Amino acid sequence: MKKLAMFLVLAAILVGPVAFAEEMGKSAPMGDMGKQGMMKMYQCPMDGYTSDKAGKCPKCGMELKEKEMTADEAKAAMEKSK
C-alpha cells in the first residue's frame, strides 16, 4: 500500500507540470493572445510602425490597425519600430 501511495505521489509530481504547461505558457509579454500562438498587435498601414496598444502612429498620425502576428514576428516588428 505504501508503494502504491508513493507511486501516485511521484506520478503527480512528474505529470502535474506537464499537464499545466500549456496553460502557463499562454501569457505573452506584450499584446493579447488570440489564436494559438498568435498575438494581437497594432500596425500602421502607412509605415509599418508596430505597437502592442491601439492608438495613432507617432510617425505619421494614422490610426494603427489590428494585426495578428506570431511572437517572433511581433518581436521583430517592435524592434524595427524603435
HTML snippet that shows the backbone in 3Dmol.js (N, CA, C, O; Angstrom):
<script src="https://3Dmol.org/build/3Dmol-min.js"></script>
<div id="view" style="width:600px;height:400px;position:relative"></div>
<script>
const pdb = `
ATOM      1  N   MET A   1       0.817  -1.180   0.000  1.00  0.00           N
ATOM      2  CA  MET A   1       0.000   0.000   0.000  1.00  0.00           C
ATOM      3  C   MET A   1       0.869   1.255   0.000  1.00  0.00           C
ATOM      4  O   MET A   1       0.552   2.226  -0.688  1.00  0.00           O
ATOM      5  N   LYS A   2       1.972   1.245   0.774  1.00  0.00           N
ATOM      6  CA  LYS A   2       2.864   2.391   0.804  1.00  0.00           C
ATOM      7  C   LYS A   2       3.518   2.624  -0.550  1.00  0.00           C
ATOM      8  O   LYS A   2       3.729   3.764  -0.964  1.00  0.00           O
ATOM      9  N   LYS A   3       3.840   1.516  -1.243  1.00  0.00           N
ATOM     10  CA  LYS A   3       4.462   1.639  -2.559  1.00  0.00           C
ATOM     11  C   LYS A   3       3.493   2.284  -3.550  1.00  0.00           C
ATOM     12  O   LYS A   3       3.899   3.111  -4.366  1.00  0.00           O
ATOM     13  N   LEU A   4       2.218   1.909  -3.481  1.00  0.00           N
ATOM     14  CA  LEU A   4       1.211   2.495  -4.367  1.00  0.00           C
ATOM     15  C   LEU A   4       1.047   3.986  -4.080  1.00  0.00           C
ATOM     16  O   LEU A   4       0.986   4.793  -5.007  1.00  0.00           O
ATOM     17  N   ALA A   5       0.977   4.351  -2.812  1.00  0.00           N
ATOM     18  CA  ALA A   5       0.840   5.758  -2.439  1.00  0.00           C
ATOM     19  C   ALA A   5       2.059   6.552  -2.911  1.00  0.00           C
ATOM     20  O   ALA A   5       1.919   7.654  -3.442  1.00  0.00           O
ATOM     21  N   MET A   6       3.240   5.996  -2.719  1.00  0.00           N
ATOM     22  CA  MET A   6       4.460   6.667  -3.152  1.00  0.00           C
ATOM     23  C   MET A   6       4.486   6.815  -4.671  1.00  0.00           C
ATOM     24  O   MET A   6       4.902   7.852  -5.187  1.00  0.00           O
ATOM     25  N   PHE A   7       4.049   5.795  -5.380  1.00  0.00           N
ATOM     26  CA  PHE A   7       3.995   5.846  -6.834  1.00  0.00           C
ATOM     27  C   PHE A   7       3.035   6.940  -7.300  1.00  0.00           C
ATOM     28  O   PHE A   7       3.360   7.694  -8.217  1.00  0.00           O
ATOM     29  N   LEU A   8       1.865   7.035  -6.684  1.00  0.00           N
ATOM     30  CA  LEU A   8       0.887   8.053  -7.076  1.00  0.00           C
ATOM     31  C   LEU A   8       1.403   9.460  -6.804  1.00  0.00           C
ATOM     32  O   LEU A   8       1.198  10.360  -7.618  1.00  0.00           O
ATOM     33  N   VAL A   9       2.058   9.658  -5.691  1.00  0.00           N
ATOM     34  CA  VAL A   9       2.631  10.967  -5.372  1.00  0.00           C
ATOM     35  C   VAL A   9       3.716  11.324  -6.378  1.00  0.00           C
ATOM     36  O   VAL A   9       3.759  12.450  -6.873  1.00  0.00           O
ATOM     37  N   LEU A  10       4.582  10.384  -6.677  1.00  0.00           N
ATOM     38  CA  LEU A  10       5.650  10.617  -7.636  1.00  0.00           C
ATOM     39  C   LEU A  10       5.084  10.898  -9.028  1.00  0.00           C
ATOM     40  O   LEU A  10       5.562  11.790  -9.728  1.00  0.00           O
ATOM     41  N   ALA A  11       4.069  10.138  -9.424  1.00  0.00           N
ATOM     42  CA  ALA A  11       3.434  10.363 -10.725  1.00  0.00           C
ATOM     43  C   ALA A  11       2.818  11.758 -10.793  1.00  0.00           C
ATOM     44  O   ALA A  11       2.941  12.431 -11.816  1.00  0.00           O
ATOM     45  N   ALA A  12       2.165  12.200  -9.734  1.00  0.00           N
ATOM     46  CA  ALA A  12       1.560  13.535  -9.703  1.00  0.00           C
ATOM     47  C   ALA A  12       2.623  14.620  -9.804  1.00  0.00           C
ATOM     48  O   ALA A  12       2.422  15.629 -10.479  1.00  0.00           O
ATOM     49  N   ILE A  13       3.747  14.416  -9.140  1.00  0.00           N
ATOM     50  CA  ILE A  13       4.833  15.397  -9.188  1.00  0.00           C
ATOM     51  C   ILE A  13       5.421  15.485 -10.590  1.00  0.00           C
ATOM     52  O   ILE A  13       5.733  16.579 -11.060  1.00  0.00           O
ATOM     53  N   LEU A  14       5.575  14.353 -11.259  1.00  0.00           N
ATOM     54  CA  LEU A  14       6.171  14.338 -12.588  1.00  0.00           C
ATOM     55  C   LEU A  14       5.200  14.759 -13.688  1.00  0.00           C
ATOM     56  O   LEU A  14       5.607  15.434 -14.634  1.00  0.00           O
ATOM     57  N   VAL A  15       3.944  14.384 -13.590  1.00  0.00           N
ATOM     58  CA  VAL A  15       2.967  14.649 -14.639  1.00  0.00           C
ATOM     59  C   VAL A  15       2.296  16.010 -14.464  1.00  0.00           C
ATOM     60  O   VAL A  15       1.898  16.627 -15.453  1.00  0.00           O
ATOM     61  N   GLY A  16       2.166  16.484 -13.244  1.00  0.00           N
ATOM     62  CA  GLY A  16       1.479  17.746 -12.969  1.00  0.00           C
ATOM     63  C   GLY A  16       1.981  18.916 -13.793  1.00  0.00           C
ATOM     64  O   GLY A  16       1.178  19.569 -14.460  1.00  0.00           O
ATOM     65  N   PRO A  17       3.278  19.211 -13.777  1.00  0.00           N
ATOM     66  CA  PRO A  17       3.778  20.346 -14.562  1.00  0.00           C
ATOM     67  C   PRO A  17       3.540  20.195 -16.063  1.00  0.00           C
ATOM     68  O   PRO A  17       3.304  21.188 -16.751  1.00  0.00           O
ATOM     69  N   VAL A  18       3.598  18.982 -16.572  1.00  0.00           N
ATOM     70  CA  VAL A  18       3.355  18.757 -17.993  1.00  0.00           C
ATOM     71  C   VAL A  18       1.898  19.041 -18.331  1.00  0.00           C
ATOM     72  O   VAL A  18       1.603  19.624 -19.375  1.00  0.00           O
ATOM     73  N   ALA A  19       0.994  18.636 -17.462  1.00  0.00           N
ATOM     74  CA  ALA A  19      -0.428  18.833 -17.704  1.00  0.00           C
ATOM     75  C   ALA A  19      -0.802  20.310 -17.717  1.00  0.00           C
ATOM     76  O   ALA A  19      -1.707  20.711 -18.449  1.00  0.00           O
ATOM     77  N   PHE A  20      -0.121  21.121 -16.920  1.00  0.00           N
ATOM     78  CA  PHE A  20      -0.454  22.538 -16.836  1.00  0.00           C
ATOM     79  C   PHE A  20       0.493  23.435 -17.624  1.00  0.00           C
ATOM     80  O   PHE A  20       0.329  24.654 -17.607  1.00  0.00           O
ATOM     81  N   ALA A  21       1.460  22.876 -18.301  1.00  0.00           N
ATOM     82  CA  ALA A  21       2.443  23.670 -19.041  1.00  0.00           C
ATOM     83  C   ALA A  21       1.785  24.499 -20.132  1.00  0.00           C
ATOM     84  O   ALA A  21       2.181  25.642 -20.359  1.00  0.00           O
ATOM     85  N   GLU A  22       0.806  23.957 -20.798  1.00  0.00           N
ATOM     86  CA  GLU A  22       0.133  24.695 -21.868  1.00  0.00           C
ATOM     87  C   GLU A  22      -0.546  25.939 -21.318  1.00  0.00           C
ATOM     88  O   GLU A  22      -0.438  27.011 -21.912  1.00  0.00           O
ATOM     89  N   GLU A  23      -1.233  25.817 -20.211  1.00  0.00           N
ATOM     90  CA  GLU A  23      -1.903  26.962 -19.602  1.00  0.00           C
ATOM     91  C   GLU A  23      -0.894  28.014 -19.147  1.00  0.00           C
ATOM     92  O   GLU A  23      -1.128  29.210 -19.317  1.00  0.00           O
ATOM     93  N   MET A  24       0.217  27.580 -18.576  1.00  0.00           N
ATOM     94  CA  MET A  24       1.208  28.516 -18.058  1.00  0.00           C
ATOM     95  C   MET A  24       1.914  29.245 -19.197  1.00  0.00           C
ATOM     96  O   MET A  24       2.326  30.392 -19.023  1.00  0.00           O
ATOM     97  N   GLY A  25       2.061  28.618 -20.342  1.00  0.00           N
ATOM     98  CA  GLY A  25       2.774  29.219 -21.460  1.00  0.00           C
ATOM     99  C   GLY A  25       1.939  30.133 -22.322  1.00  0.00           C
ATOM    100  O   GLY A  25       2.452  30.655 -23.311  1.00  0.00           O
ATOM    101  N   LYS A  26       0.675  30.356 -21.999  1.00  0.00           N
ATOM    102  CA  LYS A  26      -0.181  31.176 -22.842  1.00  0.00           C
ATOM    103  C   LYS A  26       0.004  32.672 -22.651  1.00  0.00           C
ATOM    104  O   LYS A  26      -0.366  33.445 -23.534  1.00  0.00           O
ATOM    105  N   SER A  27       0.562  33.105 -21.534  1.00  0.00           N
ATOM    106  CA  SER A  27       0.701  34.539 -21.334  1.00  0.00           C
ATOM    107  C   SER A  27       1.799  35.075 -22.245  1.00  0.00           C
ATOM    108  O   SER A  27       2.769  34.380 -22.548  1.00  0.00           O
ATOM    109  N   ALA A  28       1.629  36.306 -22.670  1.00  0.00           N
ATOM    110  CA  ALA A  28       2.578  36.920 -23.577  1.00  0.00           C
ATOM    111  C   ALA A  28       3.159  38.171 -22.950  1.00  0.00           C
ATOM    112  O   ALA A  28       2.478  38.850 -22.182  1.00  0.00           O
ATOM    113  N   PRO A  29       4.402  38.487 -23.264  1.00  0.00           N
ATOM    114  CA  PRO A  29       4.994  39.679 -22.700  1.00  0.00           C
ATOM    115  C   PRO A  29       4.377  40.961 -23.242  1.00  0.00           C
ATOM    116  O   PRO A  29       4.426  41.999 -22.584  1.00  0.00           O
ATOM    117  N   MET A  30       3.800  40.897 -24.427  1.00  0.00           N
ATOM    118  CA  MET A  30       3.159  42.067 -24.999  1.00  0.00           C
ATOM    119  C   MET A  30       1.997  41.622 -25.853  1.00  0.00           C
ATOM    120  O   MET A  30       1.981  40.484 -26.322  1.00  0.00           O
ATOM    121  N   GLY A  31       1.041  42.472 -26.066  1.00  0.00           N
ATOM    122  CA  GLY A  31      -0.116  42.148 -26.880  1.00  0.00           C
ATOM    123  C   GLY A  31      -1.030  41.151 -26.201  1.00  0.00           C
ATOM    124  O   GLY A  31      -0.745  40.689 -25.095  1.00  0.00           O
ATOM    125  N   ASP A  32      -2.120  40.821 -26.855  1.00  0.00           N
ATOM    126  CA  ASP A  32      -3.073  39.850 -26.341  1.00  0.00           C
ATOM    127  C   ASP A  32      -2.982  38.595 -27.183  1.00  0.00           C
ATOM    128  O   ASP A  32      -2.838  38.668 -28.403  1.00  0.00           O
ATOM    129  N   MET A  33      -3.064  37.452 -26.540  1.00  0.00           N
ATOM    130  CA  MET A  33      -3.022  36.201 -27.275  1.00  0.00           C
ATOM    131  C   MET A  33      -4.387  35.942 -27.881  1.00  0.00           C
ATOM    132  O   MET A  33      -5.397  36.008 -27.180  1.00  0.00           O
ATOM    133  N   GLY A  34      -4.434  35.654 -29.152  1.00  0.00           N
ATOM    134  CA  GLY A  34      -5.665  35.307 -29.823  1.00  0.00           C
ATOM    135  C   GLY A  34      -5.657  33.822 -30.094  1.00  0.00           C
ATOM    136  O   GLY A  34      -5.714  33.009 -29.172  1.00  0.00           O
ATOM    137  N   LYS A  35      -5.586  33.470 -31.378  1.00  0.00           N
ATOM    138  CA  LYS A  35      -5.484  32.064 -31.743  1.00  0.00           C
ATOM    139  C   LYS A  35      -4.190  31.498 -31.170  1.00  0.00           C
ATOM    140  O   LYS A  35      -3.277  32.244 -30.815  1.00  0.00           O
ATOM    141  N   GLN A  36      -4.125  30.203 -31.087  1.00  0.00           N
ATOM    142  CA  GLN A  36      -2.945  29.545 -30.504  1.00  0.00           C
ATOM    143  C   GLN A  36      -1.668  30.084 -31.146  1.00  0.00           C
ATOM    144  O   GLN A  36      -1.478  29.982 -32.358  1.00  0.00           O
ATOM    145  N   GLY A  37      -0.807  30.651 -30.324  1.00  0.00           N
ATOM    146  CA  GLY A  37       0.480  31.138 -30.793  1.00  0.00           C
ATOM    147  C   GLY A  37       0.448  32.476 -31.496  1.00  0.00           C
ATOM    148  O   GLY A  37       1.490  32.935 -31.963  1.00  0.00           O
ATOM    149  N   MET A  38      -0.707  33.127 -31.594  1.00  0.00           N
ATOM    150  CA  MET A  38      -0.817  34.407 -32.283  1.00  0.00           C
ATOM    151  C   MET A  38      -1.047  35.519 -31.260  1.00  0.00           C
ATOM    152  O   MET A  38      -1.691  35.314 -30.232  1.00  0.00           O
ATOM    153  N   MET A  39      -0.514  36.685 -31.561  1.00  0.00           N
ATOM    154  CA  MET A  39      -0.646  37.844 -30.691  1.00  0.00           C
ATOM    155  C   MET A  39      -1.365  38.953 -31.431  1.00  0.00           C
ATOM    156  O   MET A  39      -1.168  39.143 -32.631  1.00  0.00           O
ATOM    157  N   LYS A  40      -2.204  39.685 -30.707  1.00  0.00           N
ATOM    158  CA  LYS A  40      -2.889  40.827 -31.298  1.00  0.00           C
ATOM    159  C   LYS A  40      -1.974  42.039 -31.149  1.00  0.00           C
ATOM    160  O   LYS A  40      -1.682  42.475 -30.036  1.00  0.00           O
ATOM    161  N   MET A  41      -1.529  42.574 -32.276  1.00  0.00           N
ATOM    162  CA  MET A  41      -0.665  43.751 -32.289  1.00  0.00           C
ATOM    163  C   MET A  41      -1.359  44.823 -33.120  1.00  0.00           C
ATOM    164  O   MET A  41      -2.388  44.566 -33.745  1.00  0.00           O
ATOM    165  N   TYR A  42      -0.796  46.017 -33.123  1.00  0.00           N
ATOM    166  CA  TYR A  42      -1.368  47.135 -33.874  1.00  0.00           C
ATOM    167  C   TYR A  42      -0.264  47.727 -34.739  1.00  0.00           C
ATOM    168  O   TYR A  42       0.823  48.046 -34.257  1.00  0.00           O
ATOM    169  N   GLN A  43      -0.571  47.870 -36.051  1.00  0.00           N
ATOM    170  CA  GLN A  43       0.458  48.283 -37.001  1.00  0.00           C
ATOM    171  C   GLN A  43      -0.064  49.403 -37.888  1.00  0.00           C
ATOM    172  O   GLN A  43      -1.226  49.407 -38.293  1.00  0.00           O
ATOM    173  N   CYS A  44       0.817  50.349 -38.181  1.00  0.00           N
ATOM    174  CA  CYS A  44       0.473  51.453 -39.068  1.00  0.00           C
ATOM    175  C   CYS A  44       0.456  50.949 -40.506  1.00  0.00           C
ATOM    176  O   CYS A  44       1.426  50.339 -40.955  1.00  0.00           O
ATOM    177  N   PRO A  45      -0.642  51.198 -41.242  1.00  0.00           N
ATOM    178  CA  PRO A  45      -0.690  50.743 -42.632  1.00  0.00           C
ATOM    179  C   PRO A  45       0.240  51.543 -43.547  1.00  0.00           C
ATOM    180  O   PRO A  45       0.579  51.088 -44.639  1.00  0.00           O
ATOM    181  N   MET A  46       0.651  52.728 -43.104  1.00  0.00           N
ATOM    182  CA  MET A  46       1.493  53.580 -43.943  1.00  0.00           C
ATOM    183  C   MET A  46       2.976  53.215 -43.830  1.00  0.00           C
ATOM    184  O   MET A  46       3.638  52.980 -44.841  1.00  0.00           O
ATOM    185  N   ASP A  47       3.492  53.169 -42.609  1.00  0.00           N
ATOM    186  CA  ASP A  47       4.944  52.986 -42.461  1.00  0.00           C
ATOM    187  C   ASP A  47       5.361  51.756 -41.668  1.00  0.00           C
ATOM    188  O   ASP A  47       6.556  51.541 -41.466  1.00  0.00           O
ATOM    189  N   GLY A  48       4.411  50.940 -41.212  1.00  0.00           N
ATOM    190  CA  GLY A  48       4.745  49.681 -40.542  1.00  0.00           C
ATOM    191  C   GLY A  48       5.071  49.800 -39.072  1.00  0.00           C
ATOM    192  O   GLY A  48       5.437  48.800 -38.454  1.00  0.00           O
ATOM    193  N   TYR A  49       4.953  50.999 -38.473  1.00  0.00           N
ATOM    194  CA  TYR A  49       5.186  51.136 -37.035  1.00  0.00           C
ATOM    195  C   TYR A  49       4.280  50.139 -36.318  1.00  0.00           C
ATOM    196  O   TYR A  49       3.104  50.019 -36.661  1.00  0.00           O
ATOM    197  N   THR A  50       4.812  49.420 -35.325  1.00  0.00           N
ATOM    198  CA  THR A  50       4.071  48.379 -34.613  1.00  0.00           C
ATOM    199  C   THR A  50       4.076  48.645 -33.121  1.00  0.00           C
ATOM    200  O   THR A  50       5.090  49.039 -32.546  1.00  0.00           O
ATOM    201  N   SER A  51       2.904  48.418 -32.492  1.00  0.00           N
ATOM    202  CA  SER A  51       2.748  48.606 -31.060  1.00  0.00           C
ATOM    203  C   SER A  51       1.887  47.484 -30.502  1.00  0.00           C
ATOM    204  O   SER A  51       1.169  46.808 -31.238  1.00  0.00           O
ATOM    205  N   ASP A  52       1.971  47.296 -29.179  1.00  0.00           N
ATOM    206  CA  ASP A  52       1.094  46.323 -28.538  1.00  0.00           C
ATOM    207  C   ASP A  52      -0.178  46.999 -28.029  1.00  0.00           C
ATOM    208  O   ASP A  52      -1.020  46.346 -27.413  1.00  0.00           O
ATOM    209  N   LYS A  53      -0.323  48.298 -28.280  1.00  0.00           N
ATOM    210  CA  LYS A  53      -1.502  49.052 -27.855  1.00  0.00           C
ATOM    211  C   LYS A  53      -2.117  49.770 -29.052  1.00  0.00           C
ATOM    212  O   LYS A  53      -1.406  50.235 -29.942  1.00  0.00           O
ATOM    213  N   ALA A  54      -3.452  49.855 -29.062  1.00  0.00           N
ATOM    214  CA  ALA A  54      -4.152  50.595 -30.107  1.00  0.00           C
ATOM    215  C   ALA A  54      -3.859  52.079 -29.944  1.00  0.00           C
ATOM    216  O   ALA A  54      -3.490  52.531 -28.860  1.00  0.00           O
ATOM    217  N   GLY A  55      -4.023  52.824 -31.012  1.00  0.00           N
ATOM    218  CA  GLY A  55      -3.811  54.272 -30.948  1.00  0.00           C
ATOM    219  C   GLY A  55      -3.388  54.803 -32.301  1.00  0.00           C
ATOM    220  O   GLY A  55      -3.708  54.225 -33.340  1.00  0.00           O
ATOM    221  N   LYS A  56      -2.672  55.901 -32.277  1.00  0.00           N
ATOM    222  CA  LYS A  56      -2.199  56.534 -33.507  1.00  0.00           C
ATOM    223  C   LYS A  56      -0.696  56.339 -33.655  1.00  0.00           C
ATOM    224  O   LYS A  56       0.037  56.242 -32.671  1.00  0.00           O
ATOM    225  N   CYS A  57      -0.262  56.284 -34.896  1.00  0.00           N
ATOM    226  CA  CYS A  57       1.164  56.145 -35.212  1.00  0.00           C
ATOM    227  C   CYS A  57       1.884  57.437 -34.824  1.00  0.00           C
ATOM    228  O   CYS A  57       1.464  58.521 -35.229  1.00  0.00           O
ATOM    229  N   PRO A  58       2.956  57.334 -34.050  1.00  0.00           N
ATOM    230  CA  PRO A  58       3.692  58.540 -33.671  1.00  0.00           C
ATOM    231  C   PRO A  58       4.479  59.157 -34.830  1.00  0.00           C
ATOM    232  O   PRO A  58       4.905  60.310 -34.751  1.00  0.00           O
ATOM    233  N   LYS A  59       4.671  58.388 -35.904  1.00  0.00           N
ATOM    234  CA  LYS A  59       5.430  58.889 -37.045  1.00  0.00           C
ATOM    235  C   LYS A  59       4.553  59.695 -38.006  1.00  0.00           C
ATOM    236  O   LYS A  59       4.952  60.767 -38.461  1.00  0.00           O
ATOM    237  N   CYS A  60       3.344  59.174 -38.319  1.00  0.00           N
ATOM    238  CA  CYS A  60       2.509  59.831 -39.328  1.00  0.00           C
ATOM    239  C   CYS A  60       1.120  60.223 -38.826  1.00  0.00           C
ATOM    240  O   CYS A  60       0.412  60.966 -39.506  1.00  0.00           O
ATOM    241  N   GLY A  61       0.720  59.742 -37.655  1.00  0.00           N
ATOM    242  CA  GLY A  61      -0.577  60.108 -37.092  1.00  0.00           C
ATOM    243  C   GLY A  61      -1.744  59.246 -37.528  1.00  0.00           C
ATOM    244  O   GLY A  61      -2.870  59.464 -37.080  1.00  0.00           O
ATOM    245  N   MET A  62      -1.501  58.262 -38.398  1.00  0.00           N
ATOM    246  CA  MET A  62      -2.595  57.384 -38.845  1.00  0.00           C
ATOM    247  C   MET A  62      -2.998  56.443 -37.713  1.00  0.00           C
ATOM    248  O   MET A  62      -2.205  56.149 -36.819  1.00  0.00           O
ATOM    249  N   GLU A  63      -4.236  55.982 -37.767  1.00  0.00           N
ATOM    250  CA  GLU A  63      -4.745  55.021 -36.786  1.00  0.00           C
ATOM    251  C   GLU A  63      -4.060  53.666 -37.001  1.00  0.00           C
ATOM    252  O   GLU A  63      -3.981  53.176 -38.128  1.00  0.00           O
ATOM    253  N   LEU A  64      -3.569  53.069 -35.916  1.00  0.00           N
ATOM    254  CA  LEU A  64      -2.952  51.743 -36.013  1.00  0.00           C
ATOM    255  C   LEU A  64      -4.041  50.701 -36.223  1.00  0.00           C
ATOM    256  O   LEU A  64      -5.089  50.756 -35.580  1.00  0.00           O
ATOM    257  N   LYS A  65      -3.797  49.758 -37.116  1.00  0.00           N
ATOM    258  CA  LYS A  65      -4.751  48.693 -37.435  1.00  0.00           C
ATOM    259  C   LYS A  65      -4.356  47.415 -36.713  1.00  0.00           C
ATOM    260  O   LYS A  65      -3.176  47.085 -36.594  1.00  0.00           O
ATOM    261  N   GLU A  66      -5.375  46.699 -36.231  1.00  0.00           N
ATOM    262  CA  GLU A  66      -5.132  45.430 -35.542  1.00  0.00           C
ATOM    263  C   GLU A  66      -4.582  44.403 -36.522  1.00  0.00           C
ATOM    264  O   GLU A  66      -5.052  44.291 -37.654  1.00  0.00           O
ATOM    265  N   LYS A  67      -3.572  43.651 -36.067  1.00  0.00           N
ATOM    266  CA  LYS A  67      -2.961  42.614 -36.894  1.00  0.00           C
ATOM    267  C   LYS A  67      -2.503  41.486 -35.988  1.00  0.00           C
ATOM    268  O   LYS A  67      -1.908  41.741 -34.941  1.00  0.00           O
ATOM    269  N   GLU A  68      -2.769  40.243 -36.370  1.00  0.00           N
ATOM    270  CA  GLU A  68      -2.300  39.095 -35.601  1.00  0.00           C
ATOM    271  C   GLU A  68      -0.939  38.663 -36.122  1.00  0.00           C
ATOM    272  O   GLU A  68      -0.724  38.544 -37.328  1.00  0.00           O
ATOM    273  N   MET A  69      -0.022  38.431 -35.182  1.00  0.00           N
ATOM    274  CA  MET A  69       1.348  38.031 -35.522  1.00  0.00           C
ATOM    275  C   MET A  69       1.786  36.923 -34.573  1.00  0.00           C
ATOM    276  O   MET A  69       1.248  36.763 -33.477  1.00  0.00           O
ATOM    277  N   THR A  70       2.770  36.171 -35.021  1.00  0.00           N
ATOM    278  CA  THR A  70       3.403  35.222 -34.101  1.00  0.00           C
ATOM    279  C   THR A  70       4.270  36.035 -33.147  1.00  0.00           C
ATOM    280  O   THR A  70       4.538  37.210 -33.398  1.00  0.00           O
ATOM    281  N   ALA A  71       4.702  35.425 -32.073  1.00  0.00           N
ATOM    282  CA  ALA A  71       5.556  36.121 -31.107  1.00  0.00           C
ATOM    283  C   ALA A  71       6.851  36.593 -31.758  1.00  0.00           C
ATOM    284  O   ALA A  71       7.330  37.688 -31.463  1.00  0.00           O
ATOM    285  N   ASP A  72       7.417  35.780 -32.638  1.00  0.00           N
ATOM    286  CA  ASP A  72       8.662  36.162 -33.315  1.00  0.00           C
ATOM    287  C   ASP A  72       8.435  37.337 -34.266  1.00  0.00           C
ATOM    288  O   ASP A  72       9.258  38.252 -34.327  1.00  0.00           O
ATOM    289  N   GLU A  73       7.325  37.318 -35.007  1.00  0.00           N
ATOM    290  CA  GLU A  73       7.003  38.430 -35.903  1.00  0.00           C
ATOM    291  C   GLU A  73       6.799  39.721 -35.116  1.00  0.00           C
ATOM    292  O   GLU A  73       7.276  40.785 -35.510  1.00  0.00           O
ATOM    293  N   ALA A  74       6.081  39.610 -33.994  1.00  0.00           N
ATOM    294  CA  ALA A  74       5.807  40.787 -33.166  1.00  0.00           C
ATOM    295  C   ALA A  74       7.107  41.364 -32.609  1.00  0.00           C
ATOM    296  O   ALA A  74       7.298  42.580 -32.602  1.00  0.00           O
ATOM    297  N   LYS A  75       7.992  40.497 -32.146  1.00  0.00           N
ATOM    298  CA  LYS A  75       9.269  40.961 -31.594  1.00  0.00           C
ATOM    299  C   LYS A  75      10.087  41.684 -32.668  1.00  0.00           C
ATOM    300  O   LYS A  75      10.646  42.750 -32.409  1.00  0.00           O
ATOM    301  N   ALA A  76      10.157  41.109 -33.872  1.00  0.00           N
ATOM    302  CA  ALA A  76      10.897  41.724 -34.959  1.00  0.00           C
ATOM    303  C   ALA A  76      10.284  43.065 -35.364  1.00  0.00           C
ATOM    304  O   ALA A  76      11.009  44.029 -35.608  1.00  0.00           O
ATOM    305  N   ALA A  77       8.962  43.130 -35.437  1.00  0.00           N
ATOM    306  CA  ALA A  77       8.281  44.368 -35.809  1.00  0.00           C
ATOM    307  C   ALA A  77       8.491  45.452 -34.757  1.00  0.00           C
ATOM    308  O   ALA A  77       8.674  46.622 -35.093  1.00  0.00           O
ATOM    309  N   MET A  78       8.463  45.060 -33.480  1.00  0.00           N
ATOM    310  CA  MET A  78       8.677  46.039 -32.409  1.00  0.00           C
ATOM    311  C   MET A  78      10.110  46.560 -32.440  1.00  0.00           C
ATOM    312  O   MET A  78      10.340  47.733 -32.149  1.00  0.00           O
ATOM    313  N   GLU A  79      11.080  45.707 -32.790  1.00  0.00           N
ATOM    314  CA  GLU A  79      12.479  46.150 -32.892  1.00  0.00           C
ATOM    315  C   GLU A  79      12.629  47.181 -34.006  1.00  0.00           C
ATOM    316  O   GLU A  79      13.346  48.167 -33.835  1.00  0.00           O
ATOM    317  N   LYS A  80      11.965  46.971 -35.143  1.00  0.00           N
ATOM    318  CA  LYS A  80      12.015  47.901 -36.260  1.00  0.00           C
ATOM    319  C   LYS A  80      11.361  49.231 -35.913  1.00  0.00           C
ATOM    320  O   LYS A  80      11.730  50.269 -36.463  1.00  0.00           O
ATOM    321  N   SER A  81      10.395  49.205 -35.003  1.00  0.00           N
ATOM    322  CA  SER A  81       9.626  50.413 -34.670  1.00  0.00           C
ATOM    323  C   SER A  81      10.333  51.306 -33.660  1.00  0.00           C
ATOM    324  O   SER A  81       9.843  52.396 -33.367  1.00  0.00           O
ATOM    325  N   LYS A  82      11.453  50.882 -33.128  1.00  0.00           N
ATOM    326  CA  LYS A  82      12.162  51.703 -32.131  1.00  0.00           C
ATOM    327  C   LYS A  82      12.792  52.915 -32.764  1.00  0.00           C
ATOM    328  O   LYS A  82      13.427  53.712 -32.073  1.00  0.00           O
TER     329      LYS A  82
END
`;
const viewer = $3Dmol.createViewer("view");
viewer.addModel(pdb, "pdb");
viewer.setStyle({}, {cartoon: {color: "spectrum"}});
viewer.zoomTo();
viewer.render();
</script>
